[in-house]
């Protein structure tokens, strides 16, 4: 899932998600709460770890994680910056989907 950060809170972020409209219709804009735990890895485009407090409203982010029964997305990784996945996941690019399996490389 990819989107623009609306707000950063303690333990979560809220992002604006745009989904293309069908056959010329306007895109649908929704918001999604993303749960950020102590094991969530947050990186900038160059795969440098950053903290939740480094994220700001209007940052472009890509989220990799799983959705719980309430519809909240629990992040396993958050990548900040344009085309971030292209560099981080070996040039694959594109937004991570709900339950997407790619994950950043482990830190030594």
BELNOR-V52419 format. One record per run of one state. SS is the DSSP state (~ for helix, > for strand, _ for the rest). FROM is the first residue (numbers start at 0). TO is the last residue. Records with the same first field share a line. If there is no record, write none. Layout:
BEGIN
SS: FROM-TO ; FROM-TO
END
This chain:
BEGIN
_: 0-0 ; 9-10 ; 19-20 ; 24-26 ; 44-47 ; 50-50 ; 54-58 ; 67-71 ; 80-82 ; 88-96 ; 98-107
>: 1-8 ; 11-18 ; 27-43 ; 48-49 ; 59-66 ; 72-79 ; 97-97
~: 21-23 ; 51-53 ; 83-87
END
